[in-house]
Amino acid sequence: MILRVVAEPSQIFWAPIMPAAMNIIVNIIIMMMFIVLLDVSPLPFFITTIIGHSSIAAFSVREPHCATLIIAWAESRKKTVNLLGVKGNKYVS
């Protein structure tokens, strides 16, 4: 049982912390913009936050390390520095 605790990613309400935090931050930013610009009620944004969090939790049941996948995808998207003028990415010298 100790290995399971160490291997499992940290979660908040059954969803990994990083995607759940991104969901909350994006929804709060959009909610504030809509409240200031269009004077709407914040209730629909709380509903979309709960729906987004539920979908993240449902996906993390199948893939508990989805935060690690997001970090790995972001690292793979970085451009390499080319020492010689070549078209595209240069991985070997």
Rosetta constraint file for C-alpha pairs under 8 A:
AtomPair CA 1 CA 5 HARMONIC 6.66 0.50
AtomPair CA 2 CA 6 HARMONIC 6.41 0.50
AtomPair CA 3 CA 7 HARMONIC 5.95 0.50
AtomPair CA 4 CA 8 HARMONIC 5.97 0.50
AtomPair CA 8 CA 64 HARMONIC 7.27 0.50
AtomPair CA 8 CA 65 HARMONIC 7.85 0.50
AtomPair CA 9 CA 16 HARMONIC 6.59 0.50
AtomPair CA 9 CA 64 HARMONIC 6.99 0.50
AtomPair CA 9 CA 65 HARMONIC 6.50 0.50
AtomPair CA 10 CA 16 HARMONIC 5.99 0.50
AtomPair CA 10 CA 17 HARMONIC 6.23 0.50
AtomPair CA 11 CA 15 HARMONIC 5.18 0.50
AtomPair CA 11 CA 16 HARMONIC 4.31 0.50
AtomPair CA 11 CA 17 HARMONIC 5.12 0.50
AtomPair CA 12 CA 16 HARMONIC 6.30 0.50
AtomPair CA 12 CA 17 HARMONIC 5.78 0.50
AtomPair CA 12 CA 20 HARMONIC 7.61 0.50
AtomPair CA 13 CA 57 HARMONIC 7.84 0.50
AtomPair CA 14 CA 57 HARMONIC 5.50 0.50
AtomPair CA 14 CA 60 HARMONIC 7.94 0.50
AtomPair CA 15 CA 19 HARMONIC 7.63 0.50
AtomPair CA 15 CA 20 HARMONIC 6.28 0.50
AtomPair CA 15 CA 53 HARMONIC 7.07 0.50
AtomPair CA 15 CA 54 HARMONIC 7.96 0.50
AtomPair CA 15 CA 56 HARMONIC 5.96 0.50
AtomPair CA 15 CA 57 HARMONIC 4.30 0.50
AtomPair CA 15 CA 58 HARMONIC 7.96 0.50
AtomPair CA 15 CA 60 HARMONIC 6.27 0.50
AtomPair CA 16 CA 20 HARMONIC 6.18 0.50
AtomPair CA 16 CA 56 HARMONIC 7.84 0.50
AtomPair CA 16 CA 57 HARMONIC 7.47 0.50
AtomPair CA 16 CA 60 HARMONIC 7.08 0.50
AtomPair CA 16 CA 64 HARMONIC 7.29 0.50
AtomPair CA 16 CA 65 HARMONIC 7.66 0.50
AtomPair CA 16 CA 66 HARMONIC 7.47 0.50
AtomPair CA 16 CA 67 HARMONIC 6.57 0.50
AtomPair CA 17 CA 21 HARMONIC 5.88 0.50
AtomPair CA 17 CA 67 HARMONIC 7.80 0.50
AtomPair CA 18 CA 22 HARMONIC 6.17 0.50
AtomPair CA 18 CA 67 HARMONIC 5.95 0.50
AtomPair CA 19 CA 23 HARMONIC 6.11 0.50
AtomPair CA 19 CA 56 HARMONIC 7.19 0.50
AtomPair CA 19 CA 66 HARMONIC 7.95 0.50
AtomPair CA 19 CA 67 HARMONIC 6.28 0.50
AtomPair CA 20 CA 24 HARMONIC 6.29 0.50
AtomPair CA 20 CA 53 HARMONIC 6.15 0.50
AtomPair CA 20 CA 56 HARMONIC 7.08 0.50
AtomPair CA 21 CA 25 HARMONIC 6.05 0.50
AtomPair CA 22 CA 26 HARMONIC 6.03 0.50
AtomPair CA 23 CA 27 HARMONIC 6.11 0.50
AtomPair CA 23 CA 49 HARMONIC 6.82 0.50
AtomPair CA 23 CA 52 HARMONIC 6.73 0.50
AtomPair CA 23 CA 53 HARMONIC 7.01 0.50
AtomPair CA 24 CA 28 HARMONIC 6.04 0.50
AtomPair CA 24 CA 49 HARMONIC 6.38 0.50
AtomPair CA 25 CA 29 HARMONIC 6.17 0.50
AtomPair CA 26 CA 30 HARMONIC 6.19 0.50
AtomPair CA 27 CA 31 HARMONIC 5.89 0.50
AtomPair CA 27 CA 45 HARMONIC 6.51 0.50
AtomPair CA 27 CA 48 HARMONIC 7.69 0.50
AtomPair CA 27 CA 49 HARMONIC 6.31 0.50
AtomPair CA 28 CA 32 HARMONIC 6.07 0.50
AtomPair CA 28 CA 45 HARMONIC 7.73 0.50
AtomPair CA 29 CA 33 HARMONIC 6.29 0.50
AtomPair CA 30 CA 34 HARMONIC 6.19 0.50
AtomPair CA 31 CA 35 HARMONIC 6.07 0.50
AtomPair CA 31 CA 42 HARMONIC 6.40 0.50
AtomPair CA 31 CA 45 HARMONIC 6.04 0.50
AtomPair CA 32 CA 36 HARMONIC 6.08 0.50
AtomPair CA 33 CA 37 HARMONIC 5.88 0.50
AtomPair CA 33 CA 38 HARMONIC 7.92 0.50
AtomPair CA 34 CA 38 HARMONIC 5.23 0.50
AtomPair CA 34 CA 39 HARMONIC 6.52 0.50
AtomPair CA 34 CA 40 HARMONIC 6.36 0.50
AtomPair CA 35 CA 39 HARMONIC 4.47 0.50
AtomPair CA 35 CA 40 HARMONIC 5.09 0.50
AtomPair CA 35 CA 41 HARMONIC 6.83 0.50
AtomPair CA 35 CA 42 HARMONIC 7.07 0.50
AtomPair CA 42 CA 46 HARMONIC 6.67 0.50
AtomPair CA 43 CA 47 HARMONIC 6.46 0.50
AtomPair CA 44 CA 48 HARMONIC 6.27 0.50
AtomPair CA 45 CA 49 HARMONIC 6.07 0.50
AtomPair CA 46 CA 50 HARMONIC 6.27 0.50
AtomPair CA 47 CA 51 HARMONIC 6.19 0.50
AtomPair CA 48 CA 52 HARMONIC 5.92 0.50
AtomPair CA 49 CA 53 HARMONIC 6.02 0.50
AtomPair CA 50 CA 54 HARMONIC 6.01 0.50
AtomPair CA 51 CA 55 HARMONIC 6.22 0.50
AtomPair CA 52 CA 56 HARMONIC 6.23 0.50
AtomPair CA 53 CA 57 HARMONIC 6.12 0.50
AtomPair CA 54 CA 58 HARMONIC 6.08 0.50
AtomPair CA 55 CA 59 HARMONIC 6.13 0.50
AtomPair CA 56 CA 60 HARMONIC 6.06 0.50
AtomPair CA 57 CA 61 HARMONIC 6.45 0.50
AtomPair CA 58 CA 62 HARMONIC 7.27 0.50
AtomPair CA 59 CA 63 HARMONIC 6.17 0.50
AtomPair CA 59 CA 64 HARMONIC 7.76 0.50
AtomPair CA 60 CA 64 HARMONIC 4.36 0.50
AtomPair CA 60 CA 65 HARMONIC 7.10 0.50
AtomPair CA 60 CA 66 HARMONIC 6.50 0.50
AtomPair CA 65 CA 69 HARMONIC 6.53 0.50
AtomPair CA 66 CA 70 HARMONIC 6.26 0.50
AtomPair CA 67 CA 71 HARMONIC 6.33 0.50
AtomPair CA 68 CA 72 HARMONIC 6.08 0.50
AtomPair CA 69 CA 73 HARMONIC 6.05 0.50
AtomPair CA 70 CA 74 HARMONIC 6.24 0.50
AtomPair CA 71 CA 75 HARMONIC 6.27 0.50
AtomPair CA 72 CA 76 HARMONIC 6.19 0.50
AtomPair CA 73 CA 77 HARMONIC 6.34 0.50
AtomPair CA 74 CA 78 HARMONIC 6.99 0.50
AtomPair CA 79 CA 89 HARMONIC 7.12 0.50
AtomPair CA 80 CA 89 HARMONIC 6.04 0.50
AtomPair CA 80 CA 90 HARMONIC 6.86 0.50
AtomPair CA 80 CA 91 HARMONIC 7.42 0.50
AtomPair CA 81 CA 89 HARMONIC 7.79 0.50
AtomPair CA 81 CA 90 HARMONIC 7.67 0.50
AtomPair CA 82 CA 86 HARMONIC 7.19 0.50
AtomPair CA 82 CA 89 HARMONIC 7.02 0.50
AtomPair CA 82 CA 90 HARMONIC 5.97 0.50
AtomPair CA 86 CA 90 HARMONIC 7.27 0.50
